[in-house]
Amino acid sequence: MNLTVIDHPLTSHYLTVLRDEKTEPEEFRSAARRLTYTLVMEATKQVPLIEGEVTTPLETTTGYRMPDMVAIAVLRAGLGLLDAVIDMIPHVKVGFAGVQRDEETIEPIEYYFKTADLGSAHVLILEPMLATGGSLAWAVDKAKENGAQSISALCVVAAPPGVQAMYDRHPDVRVVAASLDRGLNDAAYIQPGLGDMGDRLFGTL
Ligand code: URA
């Protein structure tokens, strides 16, 4: 499968903070940022490094540097992962993908897309809630239209229909998540999930 679920105590701890309905937006945002550090470590594991020389105070040896990277935050909830990505990969260029779901058909509707040239960069798509997979698959379509060849997705919670949709539509994209949850309710919210990630990040309940 194209899904990696992180097995780490810090990931489990911060996911539990996010799930807790009593967690207020301020703590929710910190927990999302801290959990994202663990997602980034895993999602960048297979990024091809650029080998070169580095001179220490003692001698010259071989060093490895990160390639060009682009992160695309799927609005709004992807913003909750962005600070940690920028912190860990300061040279990252950042794009934004605005998509909202049609509440009747559950299909993604695009309202904004802007990103850097993606040609040789490794692309991280920040889409915390992989529910039906519609928004993430759409964001990957857009990234590929803009030249992306190497893409990973960072999710907080994934649900089986979303994982399946990504496997069907974009089997080349590696999905990294903190949890694979049970399923979706009638409104396509993930169960047990953590509710509406955008509302919980920004206090718009
Ligand atoms: N988006 C969310 O914010 N939460 C879900 O459970 C599903 C989609």
py3Dmol code that shows the C-alpha trace and the ligand (Angstrom):
import py3Dmol

protein = """\
ATOM      1  CA  MET A   1       0.000   0.000   0.000  1.00  0.00           C
ATOM      2  CA  ASN A   2       1.023   3.628  -0.466  1.00  0.00           C
ATOM      3  CA  LEU A   3       0.208   4.472   3.172  1.00  0.00           C
ATOM      4  CA  THR A   4       2.664   4.785   6.076  1.00  0.00           C
ATOM      5  CA  VAL A   5       1.123   5.166   9.540  1.00  0.00           C
ATOM      6  CA  ILE A   6       3.615   6.577  12.016  1.00  0.00           C
ATOM      7  CA  ASP A   7       4.258   4.474  15.074  1.00  0.00           C
ATOM      8  CA  HIS A   8       5.853   6.838  17.579  1.00  0.00           C
ATOM      9  CA  PRO A   9       4.858   7.864  21.124  1.00  0.00           C
ATOM     10  CA  LEU A  10       5.018  11.597  20.352  1.00  0.00           C
ATOM     11  CA  THR A  11       2.773  11.165  17.329  1.00  0.00           C
ATOM     12  CA  SER A  12       0.234   9.210  19.407  1.00  0.00           C
ATOM     13  CA  HIS A  13       0.372  11.773  22.210  1.00  0.00           C
ATOM     14  CA  TYR A  14      -0.230  14.809  20.020  1.00  0.00           C
ATOM     15  CA  LEU A  15      -2.892  12.998  18.005  1.00  0.00           C
ATOM     16  CA  THR A  16      -4.763  12.341  21.253  1.00  0.00           C
ATOM     17  CA  VAL A  17      -4.566  16.048  22.136  1.00  0.00           C
ATOM     18  CA  LEU A  18      -6.021  16.828  18.707  1.00  0.00           C
ATOM     19  CA  ARG A  19      -8.809  14.275  19.069  1.00  0.00           C
ATOM     20  CA  ASP A  20      -9.878  15.546  22.504  1.00  0.00           C
ATOM     21  CA  GLU A  21     -13.012  17.660  22.060  1.00  0.00           C
ATOM     22  CA  LYS A  22     -11.933  19.777  25.037  1.00  0.00           C
ATOM     23  CA  THR A  23      -8.728  20.974  23.342  1.00  0.00           C
ATOM     24  CA  GLU A  24      -9.067  24.692  22.586  1.00  0.00           C
ATOM     25  CA  PRO A  25      -7.671  26.247  19.362  1.00  0.00           C
ATOM     26  CA  GLU A  26      -4.457  27.557  20.958  1.00  0.00           C
ATOM     27  CA  GLU A  27      -3.416  24.129  22.244  1.00  0.00           C
ATOM     28  CA  PHE A  28      -4.815  22.480  19.106  1.00  0.00           C
ATOM     29  CA  ARG A  29      -2.526  24.560  16.892  1.00  0.00           C
ATOM     30  CA  SER A  30       0.552  23.705  19.014  1.00  0.00           C
ATOM     31  CA  ALA A  31      -0.277  20.009  18.994  1.00  0.00           C
ATOM     32  CA  ALA A  32      -0.797  20.072  15.206  1.00  0.00           C
ATOM     33  CA  ARG A  33       2.588  21.769  14.766  1.00  0.00           C
ATOM     34  CA  ARG A  34       4.375  19.304  17.056  1.00  0.00           C
ATOM     35  CA  LEU A  35       2.758  16.268  15.450  1.00  0.00           C
ATOM     36  CA  THR A  36       3.740  17.598  12.031  1.00  0.00           C
ATOM     37  CA  TYR A  37       7.442  17.405  12.925  1.00  0.00           C
ATOM     38  CA  THR A  38       7.035  13.643  13.146  1.00  0.00           C
ATOM     39  CA  LEU A  39       5.154  13.523   9.825  1.00  0.00           C
ATOM     40  CA  VAL A  40       7.886  15.519   8.092  1.00  0.00           C
ATOM     41  CA  MET A  41      10.627  13.192   9.367  1.00  0.00           C
ATOM     42  CA  GLU A  42       8.844  10.202   7.829  1.00  0.00           C
ATOM     43  CA  ALA A  43       7.657  11.921   4.640  1.00  0.00           C
ATOM     44  CA  THR A  44      11.161  13.104   3.758  1.00  0.00           C
ATOM     45  CA  LYS A  45      12.820   9.756   4.465  1.00  0.00           C
ATOM     46  CA  GLN A  46      13.042   8.804   0.776  1.00  0.00           C
ATOM     47  CA  VAL A  47      13.882  12.227  -0.635  1.00  0.00           C
ATOM     48  CA  PRO A  48      16.976  11.913  -2.850  1.00  0.00           C
ATOM     49  CA  LEU A  49      19.817  13.904  -1.289  1.00  0.00           C
ATOM     50  CA  ILE A  50      22.388  15.962  -3.145  1.00  0.00           C
ATOM     51  CA  GLU A  51      25.863  14.691  -2.374  1.00  0.00           C
ATOM     52  CA  GLY A  52      28.799  17.104  -2.148  1.00  0.00           C
ATOM     53  CA  GLU A  53      31.882  18.007  -0.202  1.00  0.00           C
ATOM     54  CA  VAL A  54      31.774  19.751   3.146  1.00  0.00           C
ATOM     55  CA  THR A  55      34.812  21.040   4.988  1.00  0.00           C
ATOM     56  CA  THR A  56      34.733  20.653   8.752  1.00  0.00           C
ATOM     57  CA  PRO A  57      37.264  22.500  10.957  1.00  0.00           C
ATOM     58  CA  LEU A  58      39.419  19.335  10.617  1.00  0.00           C
ATOM     59  CA  GLU A  59      39.073  18.027   7.059  1.00  0.00           C
ATOM     60  CA  THR A  60      36.940  17.696   3.978  1.00  0.00           C
ATOM     61  CA  THR A  61      34.331  14.961   3.936  1.00  0.00           C
ATOM     62  CA  THR A  62      31.155  13.987   2.089  1.00  0.00           C
ATOM     63  CA  GLY A  63      27.991  15.874   2.942  1.00  0.00           C
ATOM     64  CA  TYR A  64      24.377  15.541   1.905  1.00  0.00           C
ATOM     65  CA  ARG A  65      21.937  18.382   1.366  1.00  0.00           C
ATOM     66  CA  MET A  66      18.212  18.448   0.779  1.00  0.00           C
ATOM     67  CA  PRO A  67      16.960  19.008  -2.796  1.00  0.00           C
ATOM     68  CA  ASP A  68      14.483  21.709  -3.806  1.00  0.00           C
ATOM     69  CA  MET A  69      11.258  21.244  -1.905  1.00  0.00           C
ATOM     70  CA  VAL A  70       7.786  22.668  -2.362  1.00  0.00           C
ATOM     71  CA  ALA A  71       4.941  22.358   0.133  1.00  0.00           C
ATOM     72  CA  ILE A  72       1.345  22.857  -1.003  1.00  0.00           C
ATOM     73  CA  ALA A  73      -1.068  23.584   1.826  1.00  0.00           C
ATOM     74  CA  VAL A  74      -4.633  22.557   1.073  1.00  0.00           C
ATOM     75  CA  LEU A  75      -6.762  25.360   2.554  1.00  0.00           C
ATOM     76  CA  ARG A  76      -7.776  25.782   5.301  1.00  0.00           C
ATOM     77  CA  ALA A  77      -6.675  22.840   7.400  1.00  0.00           C
ATOM     78  CA  GLY A  78      -3.299  22.383   5.681  1.00  0.00           C
ATOM     79  CA  LEU A  79      -2.227  25.704   7.215  1.00  0.00           C
ATOM     80  CA  GLY A  80      -2.074  23.914  10.557  1.00  0.00           C
ATOM     81  CA  LEU A  81       0.883  21.847   9.299  1.00  0.00           C
ATOM     82  CA  LEU A  82       2.729  24.627   7.515  1.00  0.00           C
ATOM     83  CA  ASP A  83       4.726  26.218  10.378  1.00  0.00           C
ATOM     84  CA  ALA A  84       6.446  22.933  11.223  1.00  0.00           C
ATOM     85  CA  VAL A  85       7.255  22.251   7.563  1.00  0.00           C
ATOM     86  CA  ILE A  86       8.813  25.712   7.134  1.00  0.00           C
ATOM     87  CA  ASP A  87      10.692  25.317  10.402  1.00  0.00           C
ATOM     88  CA  MET A  88      12.222  21.981   9.396  1.00  0.00           C
ATOM     89  CA  ILE A  89      12.783  22.837   5.716  1.00  0.00           C
ATOM     90  CA  PRO A  90      13.543  26.568   5.659  1.00  0.00           C
ATOM     91  CA  HIS A  91      14.277  26.624   1.920  1.00  0.00           C
ATOM     92  CA  VAL A  92      10.842  25.195   1.090  1.00  0.00           C
ATOM     93  CA  LYS A  93       8.690  27.138  -1.354  1.00  0.00           C
ATOM     94  CA  VAL A  94       5.035  27.224  -0.435  1.00  0.00           C
ATOM     95  CA  GLY A  95       1.959  26.933  -2.611  1.00  0.00           C
ATOM     96  CA  PHE A  96      -1.701  27.037  -1.666  1.00  0.00           C
ATOM     97  CA  ALA A  97      -4.592  24.963  -2.947  1.00  0.00           C
ATOM     98  CA  GLY A  98      -8.059  26.282  -2.198  1.00  0.00           C
ATOM     99  CA  VAL A  99     -10.736  23.663  -2.402  1.00  0.00           C
ATOM    100  CA  GLN A 100     -14.043  23.264  -0.664  1.00  0.00           C
ATOM    101  CA  ARG A 101     -16.358  20.368  -0.849  1.00  0.00           C
ATOM    102  CA  ASP A 102     -19.842  20.591  -2.290  1.00  0.00           C
ATOM    103  CA  GLU A 103     -21.888  19.612   0.755  1.00  0.00           C
ATOM    104  CA  GLU A 104     -24.396  17.711  -1.423  1.00  0.00           C
ATOM    105  CA  THR A 105     -22.146  15.815  -3.811  1.00  0.00           C
ATOM    106  CA  ILE A 106     -19.017  15.812  -1.514  1.00  0.00           C
ATOM    107  CA  GLU A 107     -17.032  16.642  -4.709  1.00  0.00           C
ATOM    108  CA  PRO A 108     -14.110  19.124  -4.430  1.00  0.00           C
ATOM    109  CA  ILE A 109     -14.659  22.602  -5.884  1.00  0.00           C
ATOM    110  CA  GLU A 110     -11.503  24.628  -6.659  1.00  0.00           C
ATOM    111  CA  TYR A 111     -11.418  28.300  -5.679  1.00  0.00           C
ATOM    112  CA  TYR A 112      -7.662  29.019  -5.624  1.00  0.00           C
ATOM    113  CA  PHE A 113      -4.388  27.449  -6.721  1.00  0.00           C
ATOM    114  CA  LYS A 114      -0.961  29.060  -6.714  1.00  0.00           C
ATOM    115  CA  THR A 115       2.406  27.396  -6.456  1.00  0.00           C
ATOM    116  CA  ALA A 116       6.050  27.636  -7.518  1.00  0.00           C
ATOM    117  CA  ASP A 117       7.609  25.790 -10.465  1.00  0.00           C
ATOM    118  CA  LEU A 118       7.492  22.163  -9.341  1.00  0.00           C
ATOM    119  CA  GLY A 119       9.674  20.520 -12.002  1.00  0.00           C
ATOM    120  CA  SER A 120      12.649  19.166 -10.069  1.00  0.00           C
ATOM    121  CA  ALA A 121      11.330  19.706  -6.554  1.00  0.00           C
ATOM    122  CA  HIS A 122      10.056  17.089  -4.164  1.00  0.00           C
ATOM    123  CA  VAL A 123       6.502  18.138  -3.318  1.00  0.00           C
ATOM    124  CA  LEU A 124       4.799  17.743   0.059  1.00  0.00           C
ATOM    125  CA  ILE A 125       1.040  18.171  -0.016  1.00  0.00           C
ATOM    126  CA  LEU A 126      -0.397  19.149   3.356  1.00  0.00           C
ATOM    127  CA  GLU A 127      -3.917  17.741   3.637  1.00  0.00           C
ATOM    128  CA  PRO A 128      -4.547  16.750   7.282  1.00  0.00           C
ATOM    129  CA  MET A 129      -7.888  14.956   6.912  1.00  0.00           C
ATOM    130  CA  LEU A 130      -7.870  12.250   4.224  1.00  0.00           C
ATOM    131  CA  ALA A 131     -11.593  11.439   4.197  1.00  0.00           C
ATOM    132  CA  THR A 132     -12.983  10.619   0.727  1.00  0.00           C
ATOM    133  CA  GLY A 133      -9.655  11.524  -0.897  1.00  0.00           C
ATOM    134  CA  GLY A 134     -11.328  13.972  -3.294  1.00  0.00           C
ATOM    135  CA  SER A 135      -9.396  17.072  -2.178  1.00  0.00           C
ATOM    136  CA  LEU A 136      -6.025  15.347  -1.957  1.00  0.00           C
ATOM    137  CA  ALA A 137      -6.422  13.612  -5.323  1.00  0.00           C
ATOM    138  CA  TRP A 138      -7.434  16.976  -6.830  1.00  0.00           C
ATOM    139  CA  ALA A 139      -4.394  18.724  -5.275  1.00  0.00           C
ATOM    140  CA  VAL A 140      -2.136  15.986  -6.663  1.00  0.00           C
ATOM    141  CA  ASP A 141      -3.753  16.412 -10.120  1.00  0.00           C
ATOM    142  CA  LYS A 142      -2.944  20.127  -9.931  1.00  0.00           C
ATOM    143  CA  ALA A 143       0.625  19.503  -8.741  1.00  0.00           C
ATOM    144  CA  LYS A 144       1.212  17.035 -11.593  1.00  0.00           C
ATOM    145  CA  GLU A 145      -0.287  19.511 -14.120  1.00  0.00           C
ATOM    146  CA  ASN A 146       2.352  21.954 -12.815  1.00  0.00           C
ATOM    147  CA  GLY A 147       5.165  19.481 -13.436  1.00  0.00           C
ATOM    148  CA  ALA A 148       5.524  17.662 -10.101  1.00  0.00           C
ATOM    149  CA  GLN A 149       7.110  14.237 -10.433  1.00  0.00           C
ATOM    150  CA  SER A 150       7.845  13.310  -6.865  1.00  0.00           C
ATOM    151  CA  ILE A 151       5.039  13.826  -4.342  1.00  0.00           C
ATOM    152  CA  SER A 152       4.298  12.828  -0.746  1.00  0.00           C
ATOM    153  CA  ALA A 153       1.164  13.694   1.221  1.00  0.00           C
ATOM    154  CA  LEU A 154       1.150  14.620   4.905  1.00  0.00           C
ATOM    155  CA  CYS A 155      -2.077  13.692   6.681  1.00  0.00           C
ATOM    156  CA  VAL A 156      -3.001  13.706  10.339  1.00  0.00           C
ATOM    157  CA  VAL A 157      -5.850  11.209  10.057  1.00  0.00           C
ATOM    158  CA  ALA A 158      -6.632   8.987   7.072  1.00  0.00           C
ATOM    159  CA  ALA A 159      -9.776   6.942   6.456  1.00  0.00           C
ATOM    160  CA  PRO A 160      -9.955   3.800   4.305  1.00  0.00           C
ATOM    161  CA  PRO A 161     -12.011   5.386   1.445  1.00  0.00           C
ATOM    162  CA  GLY A 162      -9.456   8.190   1.090  1.00  0.00           C
ATOM    163  CA  VAL A 163      -6.521   5.800   1.120  1.00  0.00           C
ATOM    164  CA  GLN A 164      -8.256   3.655  -1.514  1.00  0.00           C
ATOM    165  CA  ALA A 165      -9.044   6.704  -3.687  1.00  0.00           C
ATOM    166  CA  MET A 166      -5.395   7.761  -3.569  1.00  0.00           C
ATOM    167  CA  TYR A 167      -4.250   4.253  -4.381  1.00  0.00           C
ATOM    168  CA  ASP A 168      -6.625   4.149  -7.381  1.00  0.00           C
ATOM    169  CA  ARG A 169      -5.872   7.635  -8.721  1.00  0.00           C
ATOM    170  CA  HIS A 170      -2.284   8.296  -7.630  1.00  0.00           C
ATOM    171  CA  PRO A 171      -0.522   5.068  -6.615  1.00  0.00           C
ATOM    172  CA  ASP A 172       2.844   6.823  -6.983  1.00  0.00           C
ATOM    173  CA  VAL A 173       2.081   9.231  -4.126  1.00  0.00           C
ATOM    174  CA  ARG A 174       3.232   8.168  -0.684  1.00  0.00           C
ATOM    175  CA  VAL A 175       0.726   9.045   2.026  1.00  0.00           C
ATOM    176  CA  VAL A 176       2.080   9.535   5.563  1.00  0.00           C
ATOM    177  CA  ALA A 177      -0.466   9.743   8.382  1.00  0.00           C
ATOM    178  CA  ALA A 178      -0.588   9.675  12.170  1.00  0.00           C
ATOM    179  CA  SER A 179      -3.554   7.285  12.138  1.00  0.00           C
ATOM    180  CA  LEU A 180      -5.712   5.156   9.880  1.00  0.00           C
ATOM    181  CA  ASP A 181      -9.181   5.595  11.372  1.00  0.00           C
ATOM    182  CA  ARG A 182     -12.247   3.372  11.103  1.00  0.00           C
ATOM    183  CA  GLY A 183     -14.335   5.090   8.424  1.00  0.00           C
ATOM    184  CA  LEU A 184     -16.601   7.994   7.515  1.00  0.00           C
ATOM    185  CA  ASN A 185     -20.000   9.092   8.801  1.00  0.00           C
ATOM    186  CA  ASP A 186     -22.888  10.141   6.523  1.00  0.00           C
ATOM    187  CA  ALA A 187     -21.460  13.658   6.215  1.00  0.00           C
ATOM    188  CA  ALA A 188     -18.041  12.229   5.206  1.00  0.00           C
ATOM    189  CA  TYR A 189     -16.392  13.142   8.505  1.00  0.00           C
ATOM    190  CA  ILE A 190     -13.734  10.729   9.713  1.00  0.00           C
ATOM    191  CA  GLN A 191     -14.637   8.470  12.663  1.00  0.00           C
ATOM    192  CA  PRO A 192     -13.415   8.635  15.352  1.00  0.00           C
ATOM    193  CA  GLY A 193     -11.417  11.480  13.765  1.00  0.00           C
ATOM    194  CA  LEU A 194     -11.036  14.838  15.421  1.00  0.00           C
ATOM    195  CA  GLY A 195     -13.916  16.815  13.938  1.00  0.00           C
ATOM    196  CA  ASP A 196     -13.490  19.640  11.460  1.00  0.00           C
ATOM    197  CA  MET A 197      -9.760  20.395  11.462  1.00  0.00           C
ATOM    198  CA  GLY A 198     -10.158  23.905  10.019  1.00  0.00           C
ATOM    199  CA  ASP A 199     -12.776  24.873  12.589  1.00  0.00           C
ATOM    200  CA  ARG A 200     -10.722  23.464  15.419  1.00  0.00           C
ATOM    201  CA  LEU A 201      -7.541  25.221  14.296  1.00  0.00           C
ATOM    202  CA  PHE A 202      -9.173  28.585  13.825  1.00  0.00           C
ATOM    203  CA  GLY A 203     -12.001  28.536  16.373  1.00  0.00           C
ATOM    204  CA  THR A 204     -14.785  28.826  13.819  1.00  0.00           C
ATOM    205  CA  LEU A 205     -17.053  26.176  15.351  1.00  0.00           C
TER     206      LEU A 205
END
"""
ligand_1 = """\
8
URA
N -12.323 17.323 6.996
C -12.219 17.529 8.328
O -11.798 18.604 8.778
N -12.576 16.517 9.151
C -13.012 15.337 8.700
O -13.315 14.460 9.507
C -13.118 15.150 7.298
C -12.760 16.148 6.476
"""
view = py3Dmol.view(width=600, height=400)
view.addModel(protein, "pdb")
view.setStyle({"model": 0}, {"cartoon": {"style": "trace"}})
view.addModel(ligand_1, "xyz")
view.setStyle({"model": 1}, {"stick": {}})
view.zoomTo()
view.show()
